[in-house]
Amino acid sequence: MSDIMRRLLALLTGNPEADRAVPPTGFTARLTTFTAFAMAFLAVFALAFMLATDRLADRWSNELARSATLRVSAPADEVEAQVATALRVLGQTPGIAEYRRLSPEEQALLLEPWLGPGAPIENLPLPQIIDIAAEDGGFDAAGLRARLQAEVPGAVLDDHSRWRAPLLQSAQRLRLLGLSALALIGGATAAMVMLAAQAALAANAQVIRVLRLVGARDSYIAGAFIRRFTLRALLGAAGGTLVGVTAILLMPDGGGDGGFLTGLSFAGADWLWSLLIPILAAMAGYFSTRAATRRHLREQS
């Protein structure tokens, strides 16, 4: 750990004499800083998108897991008896927090998007709907179905499992999409920094030859380039992260009932993940510049 700290301190402080081999300004400096800035800005949104997807999927999955619906279909003269039996069975089932029979008005509201307002549904043979709220641990859906099948033949239990499975699958794919976007952003940053480092090395080939003639080691020369480009990537990414986080903060807050885009933000400790973006950009700059300088110096030997 002490060796790592010494290397990190040497990278931050640098060597003023060696730094003269690297131009402090110019095309390569602007390219490296701008690339790191732009990629960090995009990485903030990719990270926010991934985390928001996870939160939304978790919230919807938990809401679906804590609710269920019981539909009782029977002849008109048997509906009330079967509903009463179903309510009794629900009251005896562990894991069910509460349940209630929907009124005809509530059922009409459920059908309104399909039939329109004021549709004459009182004469339709509609099933009776019972809304079920489960406790945190849930209930035994298979056991409840078996008992209902024996005591209430016209009852159908829907525990929303068929909705949760595709939701979780979609969330996993969106998470993979977010990680892929972050990986592509990191790869593009490393590639652009490497190109900028190679251009700077080629432009300063004469300076490098002079340094070698006076006895400078390749590690001494490479360290100057690595330090400059690593710091440029770090500072550019820090600026892009700051602007990206600010843009996220300025987005409207839809609250708990807001849509996906209004929930595109960081929550709680999620903000700490954004701090990794400049660090990862600096690491990409470090390793890409290191590879470029080693190859260039080896070719010029």
RACORPE-V258555 format. One record per pair of residues at least 6 apart in sequence whose C-alpha atoms are under 7 Angstrom apart, sorted by the first residue. I is the first residue (numbers start at 1). GAP is how many residues later the second one is. If there is no record, write none. Layout:
[[I:GAP] [I:GAP]]
//
This chain:
[[11:216] [14:213] [18:202] [18:203] [18:206] [19:205] [21:186] [22:202] [22:203] [28:168] [28:171] [28:172] [31:165] [32:161] [32:164] [32:200] [32:201] [33:199] [33:200] [33:203] [34:202] [35:154] [36:153] [36:197] [36:200] [36:201] [36:245] [37:199] [37:200] [37:202] [37:203] [38:202] [39:146] [39:150] [40:197] [40:200] [40:201] [40:237] [41:199] [41:200] [41:202] [41:203] [43:139] [43:142] [44:197] [44:200] [44:201] [44:230] [46:132] [46:135] [46:136] [47:131] [48:216] [48:217] [48:218] [49:129] [49:215] [50:124] [50:125] [50:128] [52:211] [52:212] [52:213] [53:118] [54:117] [57:110] [57:111] [57:114] [61:103] [64:96] [64:100] [66:67] [66:68] [66:69] [66:70] [66:72] [67:65] [67:66] [67:67] [67:92] [68:63] [68:64] [68:65] [68:90] [68:91] [68:92] [69:60] [69:61] [69:62] [69:63] [69:88] [69:89] [69:90] [70:59] [70:60] [70:61] [70:85] [70:86] [70:87] [70:88] [71:56] [71:57] [71:58] [71:59] [71:84] [71:85] [71:86] [72:11] [72:55] [72:56] [72:57] [72:82] [72:83] [72:84] [73:54] [73:55] [73:81] [73:82] [74:80] [82:70] [85:67] [86:66] [94:45] [95:39] [95:40] [95:42] [95:43] [95:44] [96:37] [96:38] [96:39] [96:43] [97:36] [97:37] [97:38] [98:34] [98:35] [98:36] [99:31] [99:32] [99:33] [99:34] [100:30] [100:31] [100:32] [101:28] [101:29] [101:30] [102:27] [102:28] [102:29] [145:12] [148:7] [186:98] [189:95] [190:94] [190:95] [190:98] [193:92] [193:95] [193:96] [194:94] [194:95] [194:98] [197:92] [197:95] [198:94] [218:79] [222:71] [226:60] [226:63] [226:64] [229:56] [229:60] [230:52] [230:55] [230:56] [231:51] [233:48] [233:49] [233:52] [234:44] [234:45] [234:47] [234:48] [237:40] [237:41] [237:44] [238:40] [248:17] [251:11] [252:10] [253:9] [253:10] [254:8] [254:9]]
//
